[in-house]
Amino acid sequence: MKILLDTNIIIHREATKVINQDIGLLFNWVDKLKYSKYIHPATVEELNRNKDVKTVATMNIKIGSYNLIKNPAPVSETLASVSKKVDTTPNDANDTLILNEVYSDRVDVLISEDKKIHIKAALLNISGRVFTIDQFLEKVTAENPDLVNYKVLAVKKVDFAKVDLQNLFFDSFRDDYAGFDKWFNKKADEVAYICYDNNVIAAFLYIKVEEENENYADIEPAFKRKKRLKIGTFKVASNGFRIGERFLKIVFDNALQFKVDEVYVTIFDKRPEQARLIALLEEWGFTYHGIKNTVNGEEKVYVKDFCRGREVNIAQPRKTFPFIAAKARTYIVPIYEEYHTELFPDSILRTESPLDYTENEPHRNALSKVYISRSHVRNMQAGDIIVFYRTGGIHRGVVTTYGIVESVIDGILSEAAFIQACRKRSVFTDDELKKHWNYNERSRPFIVNFIYAYSFRKRPNLKWLNENKIIPDVNDMPRGFREISRDDFMKIANYSRGK
């Protein structure tokens, strides 16, 4: 397979000081799978525009280890038309030439962190061959489970003092913030969230609650008086395990617990991992507010509205997650015991061992998940609520979790399309997905994409559901999706809260 690497990937790979550790993981996978690494002449041209002669000479030596595309493909009229709509700079034009190699089938895959490249790929319907680093790592870990060394530990809550500040993971913070080490050491007794991958820090999160009287004089435009949750330090290294979504769930859970009105973050936009983090935040409802002026330069400020009673975006639930629409329909659906905690680690039962469910696979960390069904009821829509019932009988069967529907994919045409749509967010392996697809040719499965929203603290069992007429007949358990009333959903929610 021919892998074309965009200029931004090469720059961070061959820089004198590599502070983007996911680049190393990317190249490790490419080499492990014996893919051929290619670069485009436009990349060489861009690198040669550096004003430092020594840097240019050094970079030209390093890029000699890549295959150079000798005869770039002519730009198609279709791509040229897309380019006119999107490109605004000379670098954008170079990126179009690079993308053209995929569109012209000269290479198999392009890896790029450039947002406009992905916009153009979507317009050309070739997004399935153009990946960010994180998307590519997800793809190869899902397709090659035998080559994955699963040693990602669960997210841990620790004191700053217990974290190795000299770990290379923090080098990017030291580059961005003068006095970072001093600030970090002052936080010795405060808590942070951390995750390790093969004993290397893979993600770090620090959050704090700020009251209405907080001083925001350095933020423009000025913040209004509100209780806020600040994401103080947030970094996730790409590894294909969706840790970023797992950490956002922690942010949102804390925002709910402390009843804040807004969540915000200040972040530089200097490097690909920062751009990727900004994209993740925007995907989950953060919007650009303005800038924060600091001694280290101008940081961008992003905010997410967390006021109760706000209007919910039914069509795009991520934008207003974790809030649900008052008019949303509610469905209850069973999930078998063997798959329950695999998909919902936070909904683990007291009888299960947490050590068996560390977040070492994408579907466990992901907020967006996949449920496969052959239910006769298939009319769920974005914004609807799904209540998950863990099977197990009159006493052991319990309602544990609810999610929010993002989309329903029905009428899938092929096994390959089914597997592709499920991969990375389903509990099933590719072989298991094939069995699901071929189980009954007359009743092919469909897919419900949903967002994992909440784990009920107190779980009503089947006996309670029966007594409260939510499931009137214990011998008539739903085998697929069954609609229940809003009142029934509120009964479950109130029971969970001890009301």
N, C-alpha and C positions, 0 to 999 in steps of 0.2 A: 504493500500500500504506500502511496506517495502522500506525505504530509507536507503541506505548504505552511511555513511559519511567517506570520506577519512581522513587520519591522519592529513593533513594540515588544514582541517576544524575544527577538534577537538582541535588542538593546539591553533588556534586563538579564538575559542569559549571559551575555559576554561583557557586561559592565565590570569594571575593576572591583567594585564592592557589590556583591549580590545580597540584597536584603529582601528579596522576594522569594521565600523558600519554596513556594508552590511551583516555581519554574524548574527547580531541581527534580521535583516529583513528576512533573510533566515529561521531562527528558528521560527520566528513569523508565517510565512506562513506554515511551516511544522506542527506546532501545530494547526493552524487554520483549516487545512485540515484533521487533526487527522491522519496523517501518522505516522507509527512506525519508530523510529530512531534506526539504527543498527551500530555497529562498528565491525571491524574484529580483531581477536587475533593478527594479525601482527601489528595493530595499538597499542595495549597494549604493545607488545614487544618493539616497537620503543620508546614509551613514557618512558618505564622503563630503557632505555639506558641512560637517562639523568644522569649526574654525581652528580647532587644535590639531596641528599637523601630526603630532605624536599619537594622539588618540585615533586619528584616521588610519595611520600606519598599523597600529596595534590591532584595530578592529578588522582591517583587511586581512591580516594574518589569521585571525580567529575564524572569520567567516569562510576561510578556505576549506574548512572541514565540512561545509554543507554542499549539497548538490545545487548548482545554479541552473535555473531554467534558461536554456540557451536561446530558444526561439519562442518568445512570448506569443500567445494566441492573439489574433486580430480581435479588437473589441466589437462585440455584436451590436446591432442597432438597438436591440432591447435593452442591453446594459447601458448603452450610451444615453438612452432616454431616461432611465432610472437615475443615472449619474447627474443629469441636468437638474433633476428635482432635489437631489440630496447634497451634492458636493458644493463646497463654498471656498475651499483652500487648495493650494497645490498638493498638500499632503493627502487631501481627500481624493484628488485625481489619481495619485499614485496608488491609493488603497483600491480604487476601482480597477486599476490594471491588475493588481494582485488578486482581487475577487474574480476577475475575468478568467483566470486559469481554472478555477473550480467550475464556473458556469460553462466553460468550453470543454470540460472533462479532460483537461490536461493533467490535473491532479485529482486525488480522491477527496481530500479533506483540507480545510483551511482552519488554522487556529489563530484567533485574534481577540484582543481585548477592546478593539475599537468599536464604539457604539454605532457609528454610521455604517460600518461594514455589515453589522448585523441587521440594521434597518434595510440596507440594500439587498441583503440575502433574503430577507423576508418578502420583499417586493418581487424578487425573482423566483420565489418558491424553492429556494435551495437551503433553507435554514437547517435542514437535516444533515447538511454536509459542512456547515460552518459553525464552529464551536468556540466558546470561551474556554479558558483553561479548566474551570470548574465543570463545565458541561462535558468536556472531553474526558476528564477523569471519572465522572459519573458513568459515562458510556463504557469505558474500558473496564472499570471495576465490575459493572453489571454483566458484561459480556465474557469476562474472564475470571470467574470466581475462584478458580483453582490457583490463580496467580496472585490473589490478594492476600496480604498478610494482615489479618484482622487483629490488631492490637490497640484499637482506639478505646481508651477508657471512658467511662461515663463522665458527664459534666460534674465537676466538684466545686463546692463552695468552700473557699479557703481564705485565711488571713493573708494579706500582702506579704507578711514576713516569711511565709512558708513557700514563697515563689522565688525561683532563681532569677534575680534581676539581670544577671550577666548572660542569660540565655540569648542567643542570636535573634530570637523572635522579637526582642525589644529594640533591636538596632534601628529599625525604621522610626520608632518613637524618639529615640535619641537624636536622630537626624532632623526630625521635625520640631522638636521642643527643647530649647535650651534649658538645662536644669532638670531634665526628666528624671534622672536617677535620684536627685534630691527630693523631688516631689513624691516619687514612688516610696522612698524610705520613710517619709513622713506619714504615709498611709499604713504603716506596719500593722496596726491593730484593726484596720478596717477590712471588710470582706470583699472578695471578688469571685467571679466564676471562671473556671479554667478547664481546659480539656487537653489531653495529651494523645499523641499519635506516635507509637513506638518510642515512648519516653521523650519525645520532642513536643514542645508546646505547639498545639494546633489552633487554639483559640483562647482569647482572654476578654473578659467583660467586667467593667466596673460601672455601677450605676449609683445615683444618689438622689434623694428627694430634696427638693428646694421649695421653701415656703413662699407665700405671696410677697414678702418683704425682701426677697433676694435682689441684689444689685446687678442690673444688666446694662450698665452704662456703656459697655464696650460692644454691644450688639446693635446693629442698625438694619432695618428700622427698630425702634424700641419695642421691647416686649411689654404687653399689658400685664397687669397684676394677676397672676394665676399660680396655683400650686402645680409644680412641674416635677417630672422625673427626668433627670439628665443622664444621658448615656455618656459617661465621662471618658472611658477608654474602651475601645471596641476594635478588635482585629481578628480576622479569621483567615487562616491559610487554606488554600484550595487543596482538597484531598478527595473530593467526590463523595463525601459523606453527609452533605447538607447540614453541617454544623451551624452555619449562619442562621438558618431557619430555627434550629433548636435554641440558639441564643436569643433570637427575637421573641420566641415564646416566653423565655424568662423575663425579658423586658416587659412584655404585655401583661404577664401574670403579676409582676410587681406594680405596674401602673394601676391595675385593678385593685390589688390589695391595699395600696396606699391612697386610692381614690383621688388620683391627680387629674387635672384638667387638660394637661398637655404633656407630651413626651418630646424631647428635643436632643439634638446632637450637633456638635461643631466638628468639622472635618476638613482637612486639606484635600485637594484634588490634584495631587502631583504624580501619583503612580497608579499602575493598573489595578492593584488590590484595593486602593481607595475608591477608584472609579467603580469597581465591581461592588463595593460595599454601598456606595451611593445608589447604584442601580437596584440593589436588594432593598434598601430602605424605601425607595420610590415605589417599588413593586408592592410594598406593604403599607402604602398610604402616607408616607412622609412627603412633604412638599417643601420646596425651596422657600426660605423666609428672607434671608439677607446675608450679611457678613458679620463676623466678629473680628474686631481689630485687636491684635496681640503683638507682643514684642517679637514673635516668631513669624509674623505676617498675617495676611487675611485668611481666615477660615470661613468656609461656607456653613450656613446654619440651616438645618432641616427640622421641621416640626411635624408632629402628628396630633390631630385633635382627639382628645380622650374624654370630652364632655358627655355625660349621660344625656340621653334624649336627643342626641344629634341625629340628623337624617342618615339612614343607612344606605349604602350603595348596593342595591340588590344585584345588579348586573355584574358588578366587580366586587365581590365580598372582601377581597384582600384589602381594598382601599380603606374600609371602615372596620376591619377585623379588630377586636373580637366581638363587636356588637352585632346583634341580630335584629332583623326587621320585625316589627310588631305584627305585620300581616303575613309573615312567612308561614307556609304550611309545614307541618311536622310529620315525619314518618318514623316508625320503629322498624328495625331490621335486625335479624340475628347474626351473630358472628361466632363461629365455633371456638371452643376453648383453646385448641392448639394454635390458633392464629391470633387470638385476642391480644395478648400482651406483646406479641411480636410486632403488632401494628401500633399498639398504644402502650409504650413502656410506662408512661405516667399513670396509667390505670391499672397497674399491677395489683394483684390481690395479696392479702396478708399471707396466704398459703404458698405463695411463689417466692423464689429467691431472686433478688435484684441482680445477683451476679450472672444470672442466665440471660439478662436482657440489657447489658450495657449497650450504649448507643454506637454500635460499630457497623451499622449498615444504613444506607441512605433512607430507606423507608421508615426507620425508627426515628431519625432526626427530623425528617421533613414535616413541615406543617401541612403541606398539601399532600394528600394521600389518595390511593386508588382502592375502590371497592368493586369487586367483580360479582355479577349477579345474573341469574336467569329469571328473575322475578317477572310476573305478568304485569305488575305495576312498573311503568317505566317513564312516567310523565313528570318526574321531579325537574325542578328548574333552579337556576342560580338563585341563591338566597334562602332556599328551603332548608329546614333543619332535619338532620338524621340523628335519631337516638339509637345507640348501639346496645343490644341485649346480648350479654355473654351467656351462651347456652350452658345447661347443667342441671336442669330439673327444677322441681317446685321450690327447693330451698337454696340450691347452689347457683341456679340461673339468676343473674343480676344485671340490672341496667348500670353501666359504668361510665358512659362517655356520650357526648354529642358533638356533631360536626356540622359544617355549613356547606351546602352543595355549591360547587363552582360550575360544573357542567356535566352533562350526560352524553356519552358517546355510544350511539346505537347504530345498527346497520353496518357494522364493520365488515369489510369485504374479504379480508384474508387473515390467515394465521400470523403472517409477518407483521401486518398492520396492528393486529391485536397485541402482540408481544411488544412492539415498539411503543404503543400507547400506555402499556402497563409498567414497563420497565422503570426501575429506580424508585418507584413510589408504592410498589406492591410487595406483599410479603412473599410472593411466589417466585421460584426460580424460573428460568426460561422453559425447562422441561415440564415443570408443573403447569405453566401457562399453556403449553401445547396440549396437555391433557384436558385442561378446562375448555379449550377451544374445540377439541375433537370429541368431547364427551357425548354430545348429541347434535348431529348435523342439522336436525330440524329446529333446534332451539339454541342458537349461538349465544354466547354470553354478551352482555353489554357492560359498559364501564361507567362508574360514577366517580368523578373527580370531586373530592371534598376537602375542606380544611378542618383539621383536628382543632376543636375549640376549647373543650373543657372536660375534665374528669370529675365526676360527681364524688363528693367527699363521703357521703353516706349513700350506700347503694341499695335501692329497693329490689327485693327478690321477686321471683315469679308469684309467690304466694301473695305478696303485697299488691302486685300489679293486678292479680285476680280479684282480691278483696276490694280494690278501688276501681274495678270495672274498666281498667285500661286494656287489659286482656281478659275479657269476660270468661272465656273457656280455656282452661289450661291444656285441654286436648286439641285446641285449635290455635297453636302457636303460629305466628307468621313465618312462612318459609322464605318470603321475600320481603319487599317493602310493603308496609301497611300504614295508611294514614291514620293518625290519631288527632284529637282535637287540641287546640291551643290550651284549653283548660287542663287536659290530661298532662301536657308537657309541663305546665306550671305546677301541677301536683307533684310530679317527679322532682322538679327543681326545688320546690319548697321542702319536700321531704329530705333532699340532699343537704339543705341548709339547717335542718333540725326544726323546721317550723310545722 
